[in-house]
Amino acid sequence: MFLVDLIKSKFYENGTCMVSIIGGGGKTTTIYRLGKLLSVNHMVLVTSTTAMFRPGPDQVDEIYFNELPDFKPDAKGVMGFFSHVHKENDQKVKGVEPCVLDAFILDKRPMIILNEADGAKHRPIKAHSVREPVIPEKSDIVIVVLGLDGLGKPVSEEWIHRIGEFRRITGAGSNENIDSDHLISLISHPDGLSKDIPDQAEVILLLNKLSLLEVDMDFKKFFEALPSWISAIVVAEMEENKEMMVIRRENDCSGDTCSGTLITNEEK
C-alpha cells in the first residue's frame, strides 16, 4: 500500500514520523485504517490538534491524556493521545497543542504520529477558516483528503464545510455543481488546502470514496493540473483499505521534480 510504504520510509529515515491529515471525506477513517496497518510493526500515536470523537477499543489499545508513558523502542500498537475529554460532549476529546507533537519529533520518539489537523463536519469537501488547519511544523507528511462523493453535487452546505470560504476561493456560484476545476482552485489557492502546510512536508492528495463517484473524472489530467508541491495523488476506498490508483511525480537525473510526469497508474 503506497501510503503505508511512504510513512514507513519516512520513519526508517528519521527514526520517527508525523503525518498530519486535513480536508474532508474520510480523515478519521483514514487515520484508523493506517493506524491498524502500521501498528503491526510500529508504535502508532493517534491524536488531534483540534478535536475528534473519542476512539473506541476497536480503534486504539489505550488512551492517554496530557502525558505519554515511556515505551520500548520495539513496542507495537495504537495509542490515543489527547489533552482532555470535551466539556460539552463526553463522546469527543480535545486535541493537543502542535508544539507537543513537534517535541515528540525533536526528541526522536520512536513512533508514528497520525494527527487529525482539522474538522469537516462529515462533509466530503471543506475550505479552511482563518484558524485552520492546525498543522505541527515538524510534520513529515501532510495528507489532504477529498471525498469523491462530492463531485457533481450542488455547491451547498450539504456537501461542503465552510461554504462561504469555498465560494470565495473557487468563485463557484450557488447554482453550480462541484467539478474538478473547483477542486483544483481549492487546492491551489493560497487560502485553500495548501494553507499552513510546512515547507518540508511531503504532500499527498487522497481522493477517497471512489465507489461513490457519480461523474466522469480523468485522474491523470487532474493530477497534471495540480501544483507541483503535491507529490502524488492516491485514488482509494480507505474504508476497505484499498488503493485503486497512485499517480506520482518523477525525479529527473538532477534530482529535480518533473511536474506532472505520470510514473504510476496501477489498478490494485
N, C-alpha and C positions, 0 to 999 in steps of 0.2 A: 504494500500500500504506500503510495507516494508520500502522503502526509506523515505517516508513521516513520518511514525511512528518513525523511528530511529532518524530523525532530530528533531522531536518534543520532544522525550525523552531527548535528549541532551539539548534542550532549557529549558525544565522544570527542569532539574537537575541543570543547571548553571545560568539560567536567561538570557542567551544569547547563540548564537551558530554560528560558522563559518564553512562553508562547502567549500572546495576547490576542483575544478573539473579539472582533467587533462586527457590527452590521445587524442584519435580521435574518429570519428564515432558517433557524436551527442552530444558533450558537450553543445553547445549553446541551442539546443532543450531541453536537459535535464534540464538546468537551468530555462528556461521559463516555462516548464511544472511543475517542482517542485514549482517554484515561485507562480504560479496561485493556486495550491492546498494548499500550506502553507499559503497564504495570506488571506484565509477565516477566520483564527483565529489569524494571526500574522502580524507584520510588516516585510516585506522581502526586503533586500537590494541586488540588482543585480549589480555586479561590476566585475572588472578585474584587475589583477596585470600585465597584458601585454597590449593587445588591443583587441577590438571586434567591430563588426558592431553596429552602433548606434541603440538602441532599438526603436521601434515604439510605438504609443499609444495603440496598442492592446497587447503590451508586458509589459509595465510599465505605472504606473499612472502619475509619474513625473520624470524628470531627473534633477539631481543637479551636479554641478561642484565645486570641491575643498572643499566646506563647506556643511555640512549636517545640516538642521534645527532641532531644538528640536521638539519632538513629544510626545504625551501622552503614558504612558506605555500600554494602551489598544488599541492603534492605529492599524489599519489594512491596508493592501495594498501592492503594489510593487513599490519600488523606484529604479531608476537607479542612480548610483553614479560613477563619473569618474573625471579625472583631467582636460581634455580639449578635444576639437574636434581635430582629426588628421589633421595636417597641410597639408598633401599631398592628403587627401581624406576625405571630409567632411561627408561622409557616415559612417566613422569609428570614434571611440572615444578611447583615450588613457586611460589606467588604472591608478590606484593609487599605491603609494608605499606600500609594505607589512606592514610596521610599522604603517601606518594609520589605517589599518584594525585591526591589533593587539591592537592598542589603544582603538578601539571601544569595543573589548572583555574585555580588562583590566578595562575599565570604566563601564562594565556591561550594555552596551546599550541594551535595551530590544527589540532585533530584531534578525532575522535570516539572516546571510550574505551568499549569494551564489556567490562564486568567481571563475571566469574562469581564471585558473592559467597558461595556455599555449595555443598555437595555433597549428592547424594541417592542414591548407590549404585544408579543406574539405575532407581529406583522412580518411579512416576508421581506419588506423593504423599509429602510429608515434613512432619515437625514439626521445630522447631529445638531444639537443645540450648542450654545456658546461654551457650556461646561463639559461637553462631551467630545470625544471619548476620553477615558481616563487610562492612558497607556503608560506604564512604567518606562522610564528612559532606558533601562537595561534590557528591554525585550529583544530577544534574538530573532523572533519570527512574529509577524502580525498576519493573522488570517482574517480576511474580510469576507463575510458571508452574505450572500444574496439568495433569496428564495425564488426559484424559477416559477413557482406558482403565482407570483405577482405579475409576470409578463402577460400583456394582453388584457389585464384587468383595468377598471377605471382608476383614474388619478383621484383617489379618495382616501379618507381616513380608515376605511375598512382594510385597505391593502398597504398603506404607508403610514409609518410612525413619524410624526413631526411633518405633517403635510405642507405647512406653510414654508418651512425651510426647503423642502423638496421642490416646491413650485418656484421659489426664488432662485435656487441653484440651477434647475433644469429648464426653466421657462415654460413648463408644462401648464396647460390650461385645464380647468375643471371638467371640460367636455372631451378631453383626450383619454386615450388608453395608454398604459405604460408600455414603452417599447425599448429596444436596445439602445437607441440614441439617448434616451433619458438616463439609462443606467451608465452609459459612458460619461455623460456630463456629470452625473452624481459622483462618480469615482474620480474624475479628473479635476473637478473644481477645487480651488484652494480651501474652500469652506466645506467641501464634500467629504467623502470617505477617506481621502488622503490626509485629513486634518490631524495634526499632532502625532503622526507616525514618526518614531525616531529614525534618524538618518541611516543608522547601521542595520536596522531590522530588514530582514528579507520578507517581502510582502507576497502573499499568495491570495488569489481571489477564488473563493469556494462558491460555485454555483450549485446550490443544493436543491433537492426535491425534483429531480429530472422527470420522474414519472408523472408529475403534476403540471408539466409544461404543456400548454394548450395551443401555442403558436409555433411557427417555424423559426428556427434560430441557427444561423451559421456561426458556429463557435470559433472557427479559425478566423473568419473575418472580424468577429467581435474582439478576439484577442489582439489582432493586428491594429485595431483602433485604440487600444488601451495605452496609457502612458508607460514608458519603459521601466519605471520603478516597480512595476508588477512583474515578478519573475516567472510566474506560472498561473494558469487557471486550472482548477480541478472541477470537473462536472461529476456530481455524485448523488448518491442516496445515503446520507450519513445514518439515517435510522436503521439501515441494513448493512452498514459498514462496506458500502460498495462505491468504488470509484470507476465510472464508466469511461472517462476521458481525461487525459492530462496533456496540456499544451505548455511547453516551456520555451524559454529563450536560450539560444545557443551562444556560447562564447567563441569568438574567433581566436586565431593563433596568438594575438597580442593580449588576450585576456579581457578585451572589451566586449560588452554585450551587444549583440546584433539585434536591434529592436524588431520584434515581430517574426522572428525566424521560428518556424514550426519544426520541432525535432521529435516530439512525441504526440501521438494522437491515436491511442490504442484502446480497443474495447477490452474490458476485463471481466 
